[in-house]
Amino acid sequence: MTLRYSPAPSGSWGDRPVGDGVALPVEPPRADEPGLVPPVGPLRLGPVAPGSGRPVVGRTTDDEPPPAVLWVTDAEVPDAVAAWATLAGHFPQTGLWPLLLQGLYDGSGRPWDSGEFHPATEGEIAAIDVRQVLEDGWRGSLVPINDPWAPGTGPLAPFHPTFPGLAPAQPGPPVQTFVPATGGARIGLVSCRRPADAIGVAGWLGALNVWQQPATVSAVLRSWEDRLGAIVVGLGFATLTLLVTRPPETDDDALRVAAEVAALCPDALWQPEVLLPHPPREATLESMSRLLVRQTLWRLWFG
């Protein structure tokens, strides 16, 4: 499955193709209200018929399970990226944010078939201090306990040992073109009002290995939506794919953004070889930042 992007004139996301692609507005979309989760069985949503699927509910110890907020196809959807683009274009009307889903490599279908979710509310997401989350991640996952590096040196240079704060909002190009590619993936639909909330509302636990709760990840993504135009596109068992419509344009801004990415997802810094086809690079913030300058697709792996 491949995603490609290129500059394009203004257009309406999901409804009008531009050349071979679909025009994306620079601002992530919003829905007035969360949508109704479809029932078990075949589904048609606007022009897209992704096939049969079912609501998914997280595990609970309560007698009454929580209401379903996530619907998942039973099988892979052919040309899933094109279907995703169309569904995303209709999100303001449906209140169902689409996600391209991949399961655990062992073929078990986890977590989509096993109920491994811990849902959060919009209020819980909104109450989180994003800067504090990233400062805690910087100190807890990036700065060594027995710190051998002088300030301003080592893999976290030039910011080591202090988190530099949030990067400035990026103006970016006004529009990108989303070019659908062939290939299959399961599709999930999350009942929410903005894309960033899909992770927290669904309760995705893929970042738990680095002590990040679903609501925490969504809070950071809200901030990236606002400042970078970042849109969550896909989830795996422990992977997160973002389309970034306003990525950093300068080396200095890219360093600040790289610090945030590493603070949320330390494996993006420490294990650069995991998510190919990224070119070989050193496990340093500066090397990582060079991949973010004008880069519209980010894929993060949470160990």
C-alpha positions as CSV (number, residue, x, y, z in Angstrom):
1,M,0.0,0.0,0.0
2,T,1.5,3.3,-1.1
3,L,0.5,7.0,-0.7
4,R,1.8,9.7,-2.9
5,Y,1.3,13.5,-2.8
6,S,2.0,16.5,-5.0
7,P,1.0,20.2,-5.0
8,A,-2.3,21.0,-6.6
9,P,-4.7,23.9,-7.2
10,S,-7.7,24.3,-4.8
11,G,-10.4,21.7,-4.9
12,S,-13.0,19.9,-2.9
13,W,-11.7,17.0,-0.9
14,G,-13.0,13.6,-1.9
15,D,-15.5,14.9,-4.5
16,R,-13.5,16.4,-7.4
17,P,-10.4,14.8,-8.8
18,V,-7.5,17.0,-9.8
19,G,-5.5,15.2,-12.5
20,D,-5.0,11.7,-11.2
21,G,-5.5,12.7,-7.5
22,V,-7.9,14.2,-5.1
23,A,-7.5,17.8,-3.9
24,L,-7.1,18.1,-0.1
25,P,-7.9,21.3,1.8
26,V,-5.1,22.4,4.1
27,E,-7.3,22.4,7.2
28,P,-8.4,19.0,8.6
29,P,-12.1,18.4,8.3
30,R,-14.7,18.6,11.1
31,A,-18.1,17.1,11.7
32,D,-20.8,18.8,13.7
33,E,-21.7,15.6,15.5
34,P,-20.3,12.1,15.8
35,G,-21.9,9.7,13.3
36,L,-24.0,6.6,13.9
37,V,-21.9,3.4,13.9
38,P,-23.2,1.1,11.2
39,P,-24.7,-2.3,12.2
40,V,-23.4,-5.7,11.4
41,G,-23.5,-6.5,7.7
42,P,-22.9,-5.0,4.3
43,L,-22.4,-1.2,4.2
44,R,-22.7,1.5,1.6
45,L,-21.7,5.0,2.6
46,G,-22.3,7.5,-0.1
47,P,-20.5,6.1,-3.2
48,V,-18.4,3.7,-1.3
49,A,-19.4,0.1,-0.6
50,P,-16.5,-1.4,1.6
51,G,-18.3,-4.7,2.1
52,S,-19.5,-6.5,5.2
53,G,-18.3,-5.4,8.7
54,R,-19.3,-5.0,12.3
55,P,-19.1,-2.7,15.3
56,V,-16.2,-3.3,17.6
57,V,-16.5,-2.8,21.4
58,G,-13.5,-2.7,23.8
59,R,-13.1,-5.1,26.6
60,T,-14.8,-4.2,29.9
61,T,-15.4,-5.6,33.3
62,D,-18.8,-3.9,33.5
63,D,-22.0,-5.8,33.0
64,E,-23.0,-3.3,30.3
65,P,-20.5,-2.9,27.5
66,P,-19.9,0.7,26.3
67,P,-21.6,1.8,23.1
68,A,-19.7,1.0,19.9
69,V,-17.8,3.9,18.3
70,L,-15.8,1.8,15.8
71,W,-16.9,-0.2,12.8
72,V,-14.5,-2.5,11.0
73,T,-14.7,-4.3,7.7
74,D,-14.4,-8.1,7.9
75,A,-12.0,-8.3,5.0
76,E,-9.5,-6.1,3.1
77,V,-11.1,-3.6,0.8
78,P,-9.6,-3.5,-2.8
79,D,-8.3,-0.1,-3.7
80,A,-8.6,0.9,0.0
81,V,-6.7,4.2,-0.3
82,A,-9.1,5.5,-3.0
83,A,-12.1,4.4,-0.8
84,W,-10.4,6.1,2.2
85,A,-10.1,9.4,0.3
86,T,-13.8,9.4,-0.7
87,L,-15.0,8.5,2.8
88,A,-12.8,11.2,4.3
89,G,-14.3,13.7,1.9
90,H,-17.8,12.9,3.2
91,F,-16.7,13.0,6.9
92,P,-18.3,16.4,7.6
93,Q,-21.7,14.9,6.7
94,T,-21.3,11.4,8.1
95,G,-19.3,12.0,11.4
96,L,-17.5,8.7,10.7
97,W,-13.7,9.1,10.2
98,P,-12.1,6.4,8.0
99,L,-8.9,4.6,8.9
100,L,-6.8,2.2,6.9
101,L,-6.2,-0.8,9.2
102,Q,-3.5,-3.3,9.4
103,G,-3.4,-6.1,11.9
104,L,-0.6,-7.8,13.8
105,Y,1.9,-9.6,11.6
106,D,0.9,-13.1,13.0
107,G,-2.4,-13.1,11.1
108,S,-4.5,-13.0,14.3
109,G,-6.4,-9.9,13.3
110,R,-5.4,-8.1,16.5
111,P,-6.4,-5.7,17.7
112,W,-9.4,-5.3,15.4
113,D,-10.8,-8.8,16.0
114,S,-9.9,-9.1,19.7
115,G,-11.5,-6.0,21.4
116,E,-8.2,-4.6,22.7
117,F,-9.4,-1.1,23.1
118,H,-9.7,1.4,26.0
119,P,-12.0,4.2,24.7
120,A,-11.7,7.8,26.0
121,T,-14.1,10.7,25.8
122,E,-13.7,14.1,24.0
123,G,-13.6,15.7,27.4
124,E,-10.7,13.5,28.5
125,I,-8.8,14.3,25.4
126,A,-9.4,18.1,25.7
127,A,-8.2,18.1,29.4
128,I,-4.7,16.9,28.5
129,D,-1.8,19.4,28.5
130,V,0.1,18.5,25.3
131,R,3.3,20.4,26.2
132,Q,3.4,18.5,29.5
133,V,2.9,15.2,27.7
134,L,5.8,15.9,25.4
135,E,8.1,17.2,28.2
136,D,7.4,14.0,30.1
137,G,8.2,11.9,27.1
138,W,11.4,13.8,26.4
139,R,12.7,13.3,30.0
140,G,11.3,9.8,30.4
141,S,12.1,8.2,27.1
142,L,14.9,10.2,25.5
143,V,17.2,11.7,28.1
144,P,19.4,8.9,29.6
145,I,19.4,8.4,33.4
146,N,23.2,8.4,33.6
147,D,23.5,11.2,31.1
148,P,26.9,11.1,29.4
149,W,26.2,14.0,27.0
150,A,27.1,17.7,27.6
151,P,24.2,20.1,27.0
152,G,23.7,20.7,23.3
153,T,25.5,17.6,22.3
154,G,24.7,13.9,21.6
155,P,21.7,12.4,19.7
156,L,19.3,15.0,21.0
157,A,21.4,18.0,19.9
158,P,20.9,20.9,19.7
159,F,18.2,20.8,22.4
160,H,19.6,18.3,24.9
161,P,18.8,18.0,27.8
162,T,15.7,20.3,27.8
163,F,12.6,19.8,25.7
164,P,12.5,22.9,23.3
165,G,8.8,23.4,23.5
166,L,6.1,23.2,20.8
167,A,7.1,24.0,17.2
168,P,5.4,27.0,15.6
169,A,2.4,26.5,13.3
170,Q,3.3,26.0,9.7
171,P,1.7,28.0,6.9
172,G,2.5,25.3,4.3
173,P,1.2,25.1,0.8
174,P,-2.5,25.8,0.5
175,V,-3.4,22.3,-0.9
176,Q,-1.9,18.9,-1.5
177,T,-3.1,16.3,-3.9
178,F,-3.8,12.8,-2.6
179,V,-3.0,10.2,-5.3
180,P,-4.8,6.9,-4.6
181,A,-2.8,3.8,-5.1
182,T,-3.9,0.2,-5.6
183,G,-3.8,-2.3,-2.8
184,G,-6.0,-3.6,-0.1
185,A,-6.5,-2.9,3.6
186,R,-9.3,-3.2,6.1
187,I,-11.2,0.0,6.7
188,G,-12.4,1.3,10.1
189,L,-15.0,4.0,10.7
190,V,-14.8,5.9,14.0
191,S,-17.7,8.0,15.3
192,C,-16.1,11.4,16.2
193,R,-16.0,15.0,15.3
194,R,-12.4,15.5,14.2
195,P,-9.8,13.0,12.9
196,A,-7.4,13.4,15.8
197,D,-10.0,12.1,18.2
198,A,-10.4,8.8,16.3
199,I,-7.5,7.2,18.2
200,G,-8.7,8.2,21.7
201,V,-12.4,7.7,21.1
202,A,-11.8,4.2,19.6
203,G,-9.3,3.4,22.4
204,W,-6.4,2.3,20.2
205,L,-3.6,0.9,22.5
206,G,-0.8,0.7,20.0
207,A,1.3,3.3,21.9
208,L,1.0,1.6,25.3
209,N,4.6,0.2,25.1
210,V,5.9,3.8,25.4
211,W,3.3,4.5,28.2
212,Q,1.1,6.7,26.0
213,Q,-2.7,6.2,26.5
214,P,-5.2,6.6,23.6
215,A,-6.4,10.0,24.9
216,T,-2.8,11.2,25.2
217,V,-2.0,10.3,21.6
218,S,-5.2,12.0,20.4
219,A,-4.4,15.2,22.4
220,V,-1.0,15.4,20.7
221,L,-2.6,14.8,17.3
222,R,-5.1,17.6,17.9
223,S,-2.2,19.9,18.4
224,W,-0.5,18.6,15.2
225,E,-3.8,19.0,13.3
226,D,-4.0,22.6,14.3
227,R,-0.3,23.5,13.8
228,L,0.7,21.1,11.0
229,G,-2.5,20.1,9.3
230,A,-1.7,16.5,10.3
231,I,-4.5,13.9,9.6
232,V,-4.5,10.4,10.9
233,V,-4.9,8.0,7.9
234,G,-4.0,4.5,9.2
235,L,-3.4,2.4,12.2
236,G,-1.7,-1.0,12.7
237,F,-1.1,-3.0,15.9
238,A,1.5,-0.5,16.9
239,T,1.9,1.8,13.9
240,L,0.4,5.2,13.1
241,T,0.3,6.8,9.7
242,L,-0.3,10.5,9.2
243,L,-0.9,12.7,6.2
244,V,0.7,16.0,7.0
245,T,-0.6,18.8,4.8
246,R,1.5,21.6,6.3
247,P,4.9,19.9,7.2
248,P,7.8,22.0,8.4
249,E,9.4,24.1,5.6
250,T,12.8,25.0,7.2
251,D,15.5,23.0,8.9
252,D,15.0,24.9,12.2
253,D,11.3,24.2,12.3
254,A,11.9,20.6,11.3
255,L,14.2,20.1,14.3
256,R,11.5,21.4,16.6
257,V,8.9,19.1,15.1
258,A,11.3,16.2,15.2
259,A,11.7,16.8,19.0
260,E,7.9,16.5,19.4
261,V,7.7,13.4,17.3
262,A,10.5,11.7,19.2
263,A,9.0,12.7,22.6
264,L,5.7,11.1,21.6
265,C,7.2,8.1,19.7
266,P,10.8,7.5,20.9
267,D,11.2,4.5,18.5
268,A,11.0,7.0,15.6
269,L,14.3,8.3,16.8
270,W,16.1,5.3,18.3
271,Q,15.1,2.6,15.7
272,P,15.2,4.3,12.2
273,E,15.7,1.1,10.4
274,V,12.4,-0.4,11.4
275,L,10.0,1.5,9.1
276,L,11.5,1.1,5.6
277,P,11.7,2.4,2.9
278,H,13.1,5.4,4.7
279,P,16.7,6.0,3.7
280,P,19.4,4.9,6.1
281,R,20.1,7.5,8.8
282,E,21.7,7.9,12.2
283,A,19.7,7.7,15.4
284,T,19.9,11.5,16.0
285,L,17.4,14.2,16.1
286,E,19.1,16.2,13.4
287,S,19.1,13.2,11.0
288,M,15.5,12.5,11.8
289,S,14.5,16.1,11.2
290,R,15.8,16.0,7.6
291,L,13.1,13.4,6.8
292,L,10.4,15.8,8.0
293,V,11.2,18.9,5.9
294,R,8.3,19.2,3.4
295,Q,7.5,15.5,4.0
296,T,3.7,14.8,3.8
297,L,3.6,11.2,5.0
298,W,4.8,10.2,8.5
299,R,4.7,6.6,9.7
300,L,5.4,6.1,13.4
301,W,6.2,2.8,15.2
302,F,5.6,2.4,18.9
303,G,7.9,-0.5,19.7
